[in-house]
Amino acid sequence: MAEQIEPLVERVLAPNPSAFTYTGTQTYLVGTQEGIAVIDPGPADENHLTALRSAIGERQVLAIMCTHTHRDHSPAAAPLAEMTGAPIVGCAPLHIHSDAPRVDAPFDQTYAPDRVMEDGEAMTGPGWTLRAVATPGHTSNHLCFALEETGALFTGDHVMGWSTSVVVPPDGDMADYMASLSRLYEREQDRIYYPAHGPAVEKPRQLVRGMIGHRRQRERQITRLLSEEARSIEALVPVMYKGIDEKLWHAAAQSVHAHLLDMEQRGMVIRSGDIWSTI
Protein backbone atom coordinates (compact mmCIF):
# COMPACT_ATOMS: atom_id res chain seq x y z
CA MET A 1 0.00 0.00 0.00
CA ALA A 2 1.13 3.55 -0.72
CA GLU A 3 1.69 5.79 2.30
CA GLN A 4 1.35 9.55 1.85
CA ILE A 5 4.23 11.06 3.85
CA GLU A 6 3.96 14.67 2.66
CA PRO A 7 1.85 16.41 -0.02
CA LEU A 8 4.19 15.60 -2.93
CA VAL A 9 5.58 12.29 -1.66
CA GLU A 10 4.22 8.74 -1.27
CA ARG A 11 6.15 5.67 -0.15
CA VAL A 12 5.70 2.01 -1.11
CA LEU A 13 7.69 -0.64 0.81
CA ALA A 14 9.06 -3.61 -1.16
CA PRO A 15 8.79 -7.09 0.41
CA ASN A 16 12.57 -7.65 0.63
CA PRO A 17 13.60 -7.26 4.29
CA SER A 18 17.11 -8.40 5.23
CA ALA A 19 20.11 -7.53 7.38
CA PHE A 20 21.14 -5.02 4.70
CA THR A 21 17.75 -3.66 3.59
CA TYR A 22 16.15 -3.37 7.07
CA THR A 23 12.37 -3.59 6.51
CA GLY A 24 12.83 -3.49 2.72
CA THR A 25 13.50 -1.08 -0.12
CA GLN A 26 11.32 2.04 -0.04
CA THR A 27 10.13 3.26 -3.41
CA TYR A 28 9.04 6.89 -3.51
CA LEU A 29 6.38 8.40 -5.78
CA VAL A 30 6.98 12.13 -6.13
CA GLY A 31 4.61 14.56 -7.80
CA THR A 32 0.98 15.46 -8.37
CA GLN A 33 -2.08 14.03 -10.08
CA GLU A 34 -0.77 15.56 -13.32
CA GLY A 35 2.48 13.57 -13.28
CA ILE A 36 4.97 11.80 -11.01
CA ALA A 37 8.49 10.43 -10.78
CA VAL A 38 9.25 7.04 -9.22
CA ILE A 39 12.48 6.95 -7.19
CA ASP A 40 14.28 3.63 -6.61
CA PRO A 41 11.69 1.26 -8.10
CA GLY A 42 13.26 -1.61 -6.15
CA PRO A 43 13.53 -5.33 -6.91
CA ALA A 44 11.69 -6.90 -9.84
CA ASP A 45 9.24 -8.57 -7.49
CA GLU A 46 5.76 -9.17 -8.89
CA ASN A 47 4.01 -8.23 -5.64
CA HIS A 48 5.98 -4.99 -5.46
CA LEU A 49 5.25 -4.15 -9.10
CA THR A 50 1.57 -4.79 -8.46
CA ALA A 51 1.67 -2.46 -5.46
CA LEU A 52 3.39 0.22 -7.55
CA ARG A 53 0.84 -0.14 -10.34
CA SER A 54 -1.96 0.32 -7.81
CA ALA A 55 -0.24 3.33 -6.20
CA ILE A 56 0.39 5.01 -9.56
CA GLY A 57 -3.21 4.57 -10.68
CA GLU A 58 -4.11 6.75 -13.66
CA ARG A 59 -1.27 9.21 -13.16
CA GLN A 60 1.39 9.63 -15.82
CA VAL A 61 4.87 8.50 -14.80
CA LEU A 62 7.29 11.06 -16.21
CA ALA A 63 10.50 9.41 -14.99
CA ILE A 64 11.79 6.31 -13.23
CA MET A 65 14.80 7.49 -11.21
CA CYS A 66 17.50 5.32 -9.64
CA THR A 67 19.98 6.41 -6.97
CA HIS A 68 22.32 3.50 -7.77
CA THR A 69 22.24 0.05 -9.27
CA HIS A 70 22.39 -2.49 -6.48
CA ARG A 71 19.84 -5.22 -7.10
CA ASP A 72 17.52 -4.10 -4.31
CA HIS A 73 17.10 -0.71 -6.01
CA SER A 74 16.95 -0.74 -9.82
CA PRO A 75 15.77 -4.07 -11.35
CA ALA A 76 12.09 -3.03 -11.29
CA ALA A 77 12.97 -0.06 -13.51
CA ALA A 78 12.77 -2.05 -16.76
CA PRO A 79 9.38 -3.74 -16.17
CA LEU A 80 7.97 -0.50 -14.76
CA ALA A 81 9.18 1.39 -17.85
CA GLU A 82 7.50 -1.19 -20.08
CA MET A 83 4.33 -0.88 -18.02
CA THR A 84 4.17 2.94 -18.02
CA GLY A 85 6.21 4.05 -21.02
CA ALA A 86 8.31 6.28 -18.76
CA PRO A 87 12.04 6.84 -19.35
CA ILE A 88 14.63 5.53 -16.90
CA VAL A 89 16.83 8.40 -15.69
CA GLY A 90 19.32 8.95 -12.91
CA CYS A 91 22.57 7.21 -12.07
CA ALA A 92 24.98 5.82 -14.63
CA PRO A 93 25.12 2.06 -15.30
CA LEU A 94 27.86 0.26 -13.41
CA HIS A 95 29.05 -3.31 -13.85
CA ILE A 96 31.74 -4.51 -11.47
CA HIS A 97 33.37 -7.83 -12.29
CA SER A 98 35.07 -9.15 -9.18
CA ASP A 99 35.51 -12.52 -7.52
CA ALA A 100 35.55 -10.89 -4.10
CA PRO A 101 32.55 -11.89 -1.95
CA ARG A 102 30.09 -9.09 -1.26
CA VAL A 103 27.93 -8.59 1.80
CA ASP A 104 25.39 -6.34 0.10
CA ALA A 105 23.29 -6.74 -3.02
CA PRO A 106 25.42 -7.14 -6.16
CA PHE A 107 25.00 -4.84 -9.11
CA ASP A 108 22.02 -4.94 -11.45
CA GLN A 109 23.32 -6.03 -14.85
CA THR A 110 20.01 -5.21 -16.56
CA TYR A 111 19.99 -1.49 -15.74
CA ALA A 112 19.90 0.56 -18.97
CA PRO A 113 19.04 4.25 -18.42
CA ASP A 114 17.55 6.42 -21.14
CA ARG A 115 19.28 9.43 -19.58
CA VAL A 116 22.17 9.65 -17.13
CA MET A 117 21.86 12.64 -14.82
CA GLU A 118 24.99 14.60 -14.01
CA ASP A 119 25.49 16.43 -10.73
CA GLY A 120 23.18 19.44 -10.61
CA GLU A 121 20.90 18.36 -13.44
CA ALA A 122 17.15 18.40 -12.82
CA MET A 123 14.11 16.35 -13.72
CA THR A 124 10.94 18.45 -13.61
CA GLY A 125 7.22 17.82 -13.61
CA PRO A 126 4.04 19.76 -12.80
CA GLY A 127 4.78 21.39 -9.44
CA TRP A 128 8.02 19.55 -8.67
CA THR A 129 11.75 19.61 -9.38
CA LEU A 130 14.16 16.79 -8.54
CA ARG A 131 17.82 17.80 -8.77
CA ALA A 132 20.67 15.28 -8.80
CA VAL A 133 23.30 15.52 -6.07
CA ALA A 134 26.34 13.32 -6.78
CA THR A 135 27.26 11.31 -3.66
CA PRO A 136 29.81 8.62 -4.59
CA GLY A 137 31.17 6.37 -1.87
CA HIS A 138 28.67 3.57 -1.21
CA THR A 139 28.94 3.07 -4.96
CA SER A 140 30.78 5.23 -7.48
CA ASN A 141 27.54 6.00 -9.35
CA HIS A 142 25.40 6.97 -6.35
CA LEU A 143 23.09 10.00 -6.64
CA CYS A 144 20.75 11.66 -4.19
CA PHE A 145 17.73 13.60 -5.45
CA ALA A 146 16.67 16.93 -3.93
CA LEU A 147 12.99 17.89 -4.10
CA GLU A 148 13.47 21.65 -4.31
CA GLU A 149 9.88 22.63 -3.55
CA THR A 150 9.89 21.06 -0.06
CA GLY A 151 13.51 20.66 1.02
CA ALA A 152 13.32 16.85 1.01
CA LEU A 153 16.38 14.85 -0.05
CA PHE A 154 16.06 11.25 -1.26
CA THR A 155 19.31 9.74 -0.03
CA GLY A 156 19.21 6.16 -1.35
CA ASP A 157 21.80 4.18 0.60
CA HIS A 158 24.18 7.10 1.21
CA VAL A 159 22.62 8.19 4.51
CA MET A 160 20.17 6.06 6.49
CA GLY A 161 18.88 6.55 10.00
CA TRP A 162 18.88 2.88 10.99
CA SER A 163 22.44 1.96 9.94
CA THR A 164 25.66 3.26 8.48
CA SER A 165 26.13 2.64 4.77
CA VAL A 166 28.25 -0.31 3.65
CA VAL A 167 31.37 0.79 1.74
CA VAL A 168 32.75 -2.21 -0.17
CA PRO A 169 35.92 -1.95 -2.28
CA PRO A 170 36.80 -1.97 -5.12
CA ASP A 171 33.86 0.22 -6.21
CA GLY A 172 32.98 1.55 -2.77
CA ASP A 173 35.48 4.20 -1.73
CA MET A 174 35.87 5.59 1.79
CA ALA A 175 37.50 8.85 0.71
CA ASP A 176 34.63 9.51 -1.70
CA TYR A 177 32.10 8.52 0.94
CA MET A 178 33.53 10.94 3.50
CA ALA A 179 33.67 13.75 0.92
CA SER A 180 30.03 13.08 0.02
CA LEU A 181 29.00 13.17 3.68
CA SER A 182 30.76 16.51 4.05
CA ARG A 183 28.95 17.78 0.97
CA LEU A 184 25.56 16.87 2.44
CA TYR A 185 26.48 18.46 5.76
CA GLU A 186 27.12 21.73 3.94
CA ARG A 187 23.63 21.63 2.36
CA GLU A 188 21.62 23.65 4.85
CA GLN A 189 18.56 23.68 2.56
CA ASP A 190 17.70 20.01 3.17
CA ARG A 191 14.84 19.83 5.68
CA ILE A 192 14.41 16.04 5.82
CA TYR A 193 16.01 12.91 4.34
CA TYR A 194 14.03 10.04 2.84
CA PRO A 195 16.40 7.06 2.62
CA ALA A 196 15.77 3.90 0.65
CA HIS A 197 15.76 1.89 3.89
CA GLY A 198 14.49 2.86 7.31
CA PRO A 199 12.66 5.86 8.73
CA ALA A 200 12.87 9.44 7.56
CA VAL A 201 15.70 11.50 9.03
CA GLU A 202 14.21 14.64 10.57
CA LYS A 203 17.50 16.14 11.81
CA PRO A 204 19.69 15.44 8.78
CA ARG A 205 22.72 17.63 9.49
CA GLN A 206 22.92 16.32 13.06
CA LEU A 207 22.92 12.74 11.79
CA VAL A 208 25.51 13.44 9.09
CA ARG A 209 27.79 15.15 11.61
CA GLY A 210 27.54 12.06 13.80
CA MET A 211 28.29 9.75 10.87
CA ILE A 212 31.39 11.74 9.97
CA GLY A 213 32.50 11.56 13.61
CA HIS A 214 31.85 7.80 13.71
CA ARG A 215 34.01 7.16 10.65
CA ARG A 216 36.81 9.33 12.03
CA GLN A 217 36.60 7.44 15.32
CA ARG A 218 36.98 4.14 13.43
CA GLU A 219 40.06 5.52 11.68
CA ARG A 220 41.60 6.55 15.01
CA GLN A 221 40.81 3.10 16.39
CA ILE A 222 42.59 1.42 13.47
CA THR A 223 45.59 3.70 13.92
CA ARG A 224 45.80 2.92 17.63
CA LEU A 225 45.52 -0.84 17.16
CA LEU A 226 48.10 -0.96 14.37
CA SER A 227 50.48 1.21 16.38
CA GLU A 228 50.38 -1.50 19.07
CA GLU A 229 51.18 -4.27 16.58
CA ALA A 230 50.83 -5.06 12.89
CA ARG A 231 47.62 -6.97 12.21
CA SER A 232 45.46 -8.45 9.48
CA ILE A 233 41.92 -7.22 8.86
CA GLU A 234 40.67 -10.51 10.32
CA ALA A 235 42.54 -9.74 13.53
CA LEU A 236 41.30 -6.16 13.70
CA VAL A 237 37.58 -6.89 13.37
CA PRO A 238 36.97 -8.88 16.61
CA VAL A 239 38.74 -6.18 18.61
CA MET A 240 37.02 -3.25 16.88
CA TYR A 241 33.54 -4.78 16.89
CA LYS A 242 33.25 -6.39 20.31
CA GLY A 243 29.65 -7.17 21.14
CA ILE A 244 28.57 -7.22 17.49
CA ASP A 245 26.97 -10.39 16.12
CA GLU A 246 29.68 -12.44 14.42
CA LYS A 247 27.37 -12.81 11.42
CA LEU A 248 28.10 -9.13 10.71
CA TRP A 249 31.88 -9.44 10.97
CA HIS A 250 32.27 -9.99 7.24
CA ALA A 251 30.51 -6.70 6.56
CA ALA A 252 32.65 -5.03 9.22
CA ALA A 253 35.79 -6.44 7.58
CA GLN A 254 34.89 -4.82 4.28
CA SER A 255 34.37 -1.47 6.00
CA VAL A 256 37.75 -1.80 7.74
CA HIS A 257 39.31 -2.66 4.37
CA ALA A 258 37.82 0.50 2.86
CA HIS A 259 39.28 2.56 5.73
CA LEU A 260 42.70 0.96 5.30
CA LEU A 261 42.79 1.60 1.55
CA ASP A 262 41.98 5.26 2.20
CA MET A 263 44.62 5.49 4.93
CA GLU A 264 47.15 3.81 2.65
CA GLN A 265 46.49 6.43 -0.04
CA ARG A 266 47.11 9.15 2.54
CA GLY A 267 50.41 7.61 3.68
CA MET A 268 49.20 6.58 7.13
CA VAL A 269 49.55 2.79 6.85
CA ILE A 270 51.42 0.20 4.78
CA ARG A 271 50.79 -3.47 4.11
CA SER A 272 52.84 -6.56 3.59
CA GLY A 273 50.63 -9.29 2.21
CA ASP A 274 47.60 -9.41 4.51
CA ILE A 275 49.33 -7.61 7.37
CA TRP A 276 48.86 -3.87 7.91
CA SER A 277 50.96 -1.56 10.05
CA THR A 278 51.35 2.17 10.71
CA ILE A 279 54.15 4.13 9.10
Order of alpha helices (4+ residues) and beta strands (2+ residues): beta-beta-beta-beta-alpha-beta-alpha-beta-beta-beta-beta-beta-beta-alpha-beta-alpha-beta-alpha-alpha-beta-beta
